[in-house]
Amino acid sequence: MAEANLLLSREGALATITFNNPKMLNALTVATFEALERVLDELEQDASVRVVIITGAGEKAFAAGGDIGHLGTLDADGAREFALLAQRVIDRVEEFPKPVIAAINGYALGGGCELAMGCDLRIAADTARFGQPEVKLGIIPGFAGTQRLARLVGKGKAKELVFTGEMIGAEEACRIGLVNRVVPGDQLLAETHALAQQICARSASAIRLAKDAIDNGLEMDFARGSRYEADLFAICFTTADCREGIRAFLEKRPARF
């Protein structure tokens, strides 16, 4: 994956994917998206991996959007093809059956912000900056940023961020619901790992079904979403994790999932 500037490491039940081109602020390229898709396929099949962390190398950027030089070579057909590739891979992140946490260590701009929004949880360093600056280039977000941003922070705030193209800091991003929490930069990975380990201690099957209920239920009306939740709730009772969790509670001991 060296040519795609992507690193993969494993530590117990955690897998970490790192965008590794700090000189270019970890700009996202076609090769990066294609490599990320392959890595996700690999990690989905690895039963030992319970949580995936995505971060950027260096202290300046998580991912500062697409490669502007590459964008400058695109015609309308090429732009659409690139957008659809990026959307497909970010959809893959969002639909991944295991929790995905973005550890945002710096700039998350344009495509970098769009990719972070595809993750389940976002933990930001206090120095992180967020934005969709595409209008400054005469274009709009193309990696489903207009869709995910509005769903996360509301239509009005999404329009403000997209129309102005201005960046916001980590604390403001947390206040509007774009990130879950803000931590000191030197503690980002430790805090992210601690959260990931807490998730790893829970039932993997229950988390997978809960993610399904939240993500898919939000696209339904309330009544249909509630019925969908009831169906998934019922499925829980067919799993070994459910039997172990209830037995452990009754026996007053920690569950061994």
C-alpha positions as CSV (number, residue, x, y, z in Angstrom):
1,M,0.0,0.0,0.0
2,A,3.0,2.3,-0.1
3,E,2.1,3.7,-3.5
4,A,-1.3,4.6,-2.0
5,N,0.2,6.3,1.1
6,L,-1.8,4.0,3.4
7,L,-0.6,2.1,6.4
8,L,-2.3,-0.7,8.3
9,S,-1.3,-1.8,11.8
10,R,-2.9,-4.2,14.3
11,E,-2.9,-4.2,18.1
12,G,-5.0,-7.0,19.5
13,A,-8.6,-6.4,18.5
14,L,-7.8,-3.0,17.1
15,A,-6.8,-2.2,13.5
16,T,-5.5,1.3,12.6
17,I,-5.5,2.7,9.1
18,T,-3.2,5.7,8.7
19,F,-3.2,8.1,5.7
20,N,0.6,8.5,5.3
21,N,1.5,11.4,3.1
22,P,2.0,14.2,5.6
23,K,4.0,16.4,3.1
24,M,0.8,16.6,1.1
25,L,-1.4,16.9,4.2
26,N,-2.5,13.3,3.6
27,A,-4.4,14.3,0.4
28,L,-6.9,11.7,-0.8
29,T,-6.1,10.2,-4.2
30,V,-7.7,7.6,-6.4
31,A,-5.0,5.1,-5.3
32,T,-5.7,5.9,-1.6
33,F,-9.4,5.3,-2.0
34,E,-8.8,2.0,-3.9
35,A,-6.4,0.8,-1.2
36,L,-8.7,1.8,1.6
37,E,-11.5,-0.3,0.0
38,R,-9.1,-3.3,-0.2
39,V,-8.1,-2.9,3.4
40,L,-11.7,-2.7,4.6
41,D,-12.4,-5.9,2.7
42,E,-9.5,-7.6,4.5
43,L,-10.5,-6.3,7.9
44,E,-14.1,-7.4,7.5
45,Q,-13.0,-11.0,7.1
46,D,-10.6,-10.8,10.0
47,A,-12.6,-12.1,13.0
48,S,-9.9,-10.9,15.5
49,V,-10.5,-7.3,14.6
50,R,-13.3,-5.7,16.6
51,V,-12.8,-2.0,16.0
52,V,-11.1,0.0,13.2
53,I,-9.4,3.4,13.8
54,I,-8.7,5.8,10.9
55,T,-6.2,8.6,11.4
56,G,-3.6,10.7,9.6
57,A,0.2,10.7,9.8
58,G,1.9,13.8,11.2
59,E,0.5,16.5,13.4
60,K,-1.0,18.8,10.7
61,A,-3.7,16.8,8.9
62,F,-6.1,14.0,9.2
63,A,-6.8,14.4,5.5
64,A,-6.9,17.9,3.8
65,G,-9.2,16.9,1.0
66,G,-8.4,15.7,-2.5
67,D,-5.3,16.3,-4.5
68,I,-5.9,19.7,-6.1
69,G,-3.4,19.0,-8.8
70,H,-5.4,16.0,-9.8
71,L,-8.7,17.8,-9.6
72,G,-7.3,20.4,-12.1
73,T,-6.9,17.7,-14.7
74,L,-10.5,16.4,-14.6
75,D,-13.3,17.1,-17.0
76,A,-16.9,16.5,-16.1
77,D,-16.8,12.8,-16.8
78,G,-13.6,12.3,-14.8
79,A,-14.9,14.4,-11.9
80,R,-18.1,12.3,-11.7
81,E,-16.1,9.1,-11.8
82,F,-13.8,10.3,-9.0
83,A,-16.8,11.4,-6.9
84,L,-18.5,8.1,-7.4
85,L,-15.4,6.1,-6.4
86,A,-15.0,8.2,-3.2
87,Q,-18.7,7.9,-2.4
88,R,-18.5,4.2,-2.8
89,V,-15.6,3.8,-0.4
90,I,-16.9,6.2,2.2
91,D,-20.2,4.3,2.0
92,R,-18.1,1.2,2.7
93,V,-16.7,2.9,5.8
94,E,-20.2,3.9,7.0
95,E,-21.7,0.4,6.3
96,F,-18.7,-1.5,7.7
97,P,-20.1,-4.1,10.2
98,K,-17.6,-3.2,12.9
99,P,-17.3,0.2,14.6
100,V,-15.0,2.7,12.8
101,I,-13.6,5.6,14.8
102,A,-11.9,8.6,13.2
103,A,-9.0,10.0,15.2
104,I,-8.8,13.5,13.7
105,N,-5.3,14.8,14.4
106,G,-5.4,18.0,12.3
107,Y,-7.1,19.4,9.2
108,A,-10.1,17.5,8.1
109,L,-11.1,19.5,5.0
110,G,-13.1,18.7,1.9
111,G,-12.9,15.0,1.2
112,G,-11.1,14.5,4.5
113,C,-14.1,15.9,6.4
114,E,-16.4,13.8,4.2
115,L,-14.5,10.6,5.0
116,A,-14.5,11.4,8.7
117,M,-18.3,11.9,8.6
118,G,-18.6,8.3,7.2
119,C,-17.1,7.0,10.4
120,D,-19.3,5.9,13.3
121,L,-17.5,8.1,15.9
122,R,-15.1,11.1,15.6
123,I,-12.6,12.0,18.2
124,A,-10.7,15.3,17.5
125,A,-7.5,16.7,18.8
126,D,-8.0,20.2,20.2
127,T,-5.9,21.5,17.2
128,A,-8.1,19.9,14.6
129,R,-9.9,22.1,12.0
130,F,-12.9,21.2,9.9
131,G,-14.4,22.5,6.7
132,Q,-15.9,22.0,3.3
133,P,-13.9,24.7,1.3
134,E,-14.9,23.5,-2.1
135,V,-16.8,26.7,-3.1
136,K,-13.5,28.5,-2.9
137,L,-12.4,26.4,-5.9
138,G,-15.7,26.9,-7.8
139,I,-17.0,23.4,-7.0
140,I,-19.1,21.8,-4.4
141,P,-18.5,18.8,-2.0
142,G,-18.6,15.7,-4.2
143,F,-18.1,12.8,-1.8
144,A,-21.6,13.1,-0.2
145,G,-20.6,15.9,2.0
146,T,-23.7,17.9,1.4
147,Q,-25.8,14.9,2.5
148,R,-23.9,13.7,5.6
149,L,-23.1,17.2,6.9
150,A,-26.8,18.2,6.8
151,R,-27.8,15.0,8.6
152,L,-25.2,15.5,11.3
153,V,-25.4,19.2,12.1
154,G,-28.7,20.3,10.5
155,K,-29.6,21.9,7.2
156,G,-29.0,25.5,8.2
157,K,-25.5,24.9,9.7
158,A,-24.5,22.7,6.8
159,K,-25.4,25.4,4.3
160,E,-23.4,28.0,6.3
161,L,-20.3,25.8,6.3
162,V,-20.7,24.9,2.6
163,F,-21.7,28.3,1.3
164,T,-18.8,30.1,3.1
165,G,-16.2,27.4,2.8
166,E,-14.7,28.6,6.1
167,M,-13.1,26.3,8.6
168,I,-14.2,25.8,12.2
169,G,-12.2,24.6,15.2
170,A,-12.6,21.3,17.1
171,E,-14.6,22.8,20.0
172,E,-17.1,24.4,17.6
173,A,-17.3,21.1,15.6
174,C,-18.1,19.3,18.9
175,R,-20.7,21.9,19.8
176,I,-22.6,21.5,16.6
177,G,-22.4,17.7,16.7
178,L,-19.8,17.1,13.9
179,V,-17.5,15.4,16.4
180,N,-18.2,13.3,19.5
181,R,-15.4,14.7,21.8
182,V,-12.3,16.9,21.8
183,V,-9.1,15.8,23.6
184,P,-5.6,17.3,23.9
185,G,-3.6,16.5,20.8
186,D,-0.9,14.5,22.6
187,Q,-3.6,12.3,24.1
188,L,-5.6,11.7,20.9
189,L,-4.5,8.2,20.1
190,A,-4.5,7.1,23.8
191,E,-8.1,8.4,24.2
192,T,-9.2,6.8,21.0
193,H,-7.7,3.5,21.9
194,A,-9.4,3.7,25.3
195,L,-12.8,4.2,23.7
196,A,-12.1,1.4,21.2
197,Q,-11.1,-1.0,24.0
198,Q,-14.3,-0.1,25.9
199,I,-16.3,-1.0,22.7
200,C,-14.3,-4.2,22.3
201,A,-15.5,-5.4,25.7
202,R,-19.1,-5.3,24.6
203,S,-21.0,-7.8,22.4
204,A,-19.8,-7.6,18.8
205,S,-23.1,-9.0,17.6
206,A,-25.2,-6.5,19.6
207,I,-23.0,-3.5,18.4
208,R,-23.4,-4.7,14.8
209,L,-27.2,-4.8,15.1
210,A,-27.3,-1.5,17.0
211,K,-25.3,0.2,14.2
212,D,-27.7,-1.3,11.6
213,A,-30.7,-0.1,13.6
214,I,-29.4,3.5,13.9
215,D,-28.0,3.9,10.4
216,N,-30.9,2.3,8.5
217,G,-33.6,3.4,10.9
218,L,-32.8,7.0,10.4
219,E,-33.7,6.7,6.7
220,M,-37.2,5.4,7.6
221,D,-40.1,7.2,9.2
222,F,-40.4,6.7,13.0
223,A,-42.9,3.9,12.9
224,R,-41.0,1.8,10.4
225,G,-37.8,2.5,12.1
226,S,-39.2,1.3,15.4
227,R,-40.5,-1.9,13.9
228,Y,-37.1,-2.4,12.3
229,E,-35.5,-2.0,15.7
230,A,-37.9,-4.6,17.1
231,D,-36.9,-7.1,14.4
232,L,-33.2,-6.6,15.2
233,F,-34.0,-6.8,18.9
234,A,-35.5,-10.2,18.3
235,I,-32.5,-11.4,16.4
236,C,-30.3,-10.6,19.4
237,F,-32.1,-13.4,21.3
238,T,-30.8,-15.9,18.8
239,T,-27.1,-15.1,19.6
240,A,-24.6,-16.7,22.0
241,D,-23.7,-13.2,23.2
242,C,-27.3,-12.6,24.4
243,R,-27.3,-15.9,26.3
244,E,-23.9,-15.1,27.8
245,G,-24.8,-11.5,28.7
246,I,-28.0,-12.4,30.5
247,R,-26.3,-15.4,32.3
248,A,-23.4,-13.2,33.4
249,F,-25.8,-10.5,34.8
250,L,-27.8,-13.1,36.8
251,E,-24.6,-14.7,38.0
252,K,-23.2,-11.3,39.0
253,R,-20.0,-11.6,36.9
254,P,-18.5,-9.8,33.9
255,A,-19.7,-11.1,30.6
256,R,-17.2,-12.9,28.4
257,F,-18.2,-12.0,24.9
